[in-house]
Each structure stands twice: as C-alpha cells, then as structure tokens.
Amino acid sequence: MERETGGRLNREWMIPSATLETTGAKSGLPQAVQITCFHDGRDRLELGGTKHPHRYYNLIAHTQCQLGRE
C-alpha cells in the first residue's frame, strides 16, 4: 500500500510506519514490507500479533536488514 500510494495513505491516516527490507529466509531474494511502528526514545517498537510474521524468520536467517532507509 505504501508503494502504491507513494506514502500518501499512511500520511492521511497518520499511521507511523517504516519499510523493512530483508532477505528471504528460503528464497534468498530481497523482501520489503511496510510495518507499523512507533518511536520510544531511540528505539522503534513494532505492533504485532501473536504469531511471528515471515519477516521474523527472514531476520533469523539473514541478519542484515534496512529499516526506513536509515
């Protein structure tokens, strides 16, 4: 949604988010996902559910990632 709207939707709804770029755990291909997150001082907190999302397994397999182009 972020890519399709150029970020317009998140700005209109005031949803804090960032793009997390990882490498696929099985495929080895680049993956990008928009996550909802908030700042707590210098730390970022992500809102999540009760199960680990696919990005968790990507990060366990390949620890190199980029969050929000930082």
N, C-alpha and C positions, 0 to 999 in steps of 0.2 A: 504494500500500500504506500509505503514511504517513497519508493522509487517511482511508482505510477503517478503519484500526485506531486512529486518534487518536494515533499515535506509539507505541502500546504494543509493536508488533512490534520496532521499532528499539531501544527501551529494553531489552526482554527479551533480545535477541541482542547488545546492547552495540555496535550499529553506529552510528558517528558519522555524522550526516547533516544536511543542511540543505535547505530548499526554495529553489529558484532560480526567480524569477518574471521572465519576459522577455516580449517582444512577438514574435509570429510573423513571420519574415522575409517570407513571401509573403502570409499571411492578414491580418497586422496585428492579430490577436486576441491577448488575453492568454494566456500559456502558463505553466504551473507544472510543475516536475519535481523530484523528490527526488533529490539527489545524495549520494554517499558522499564525505565529506571529512574531513580531519584538520587540526589547527592546527600550525603551525610558527612559534612566536612569535606575531607579529601577523598573519601570512599564513595563508591557508587553501589547502590542497592538495587537489585532486580526483583521485581514482583514475579512470583511463580506459583505453580500449583503443587500438587502432592507427588507427582512423578518427575523424574529427571527428564528434561527435554533432550532432543537429539544433540543439541549444542554441547551439553554436558559430556557426552561420550566423545564428541569431536575434540573437546579440550583435553580430555584424559589421554586420548591417543596422540594428539599433536598440540603441544602446549603453546606454540606460537600463535598469537592472535592479534587482532587490532580492534579496538573499541572506539567508535566515534571519530576515527581519523586522528587520534591523539598521538 
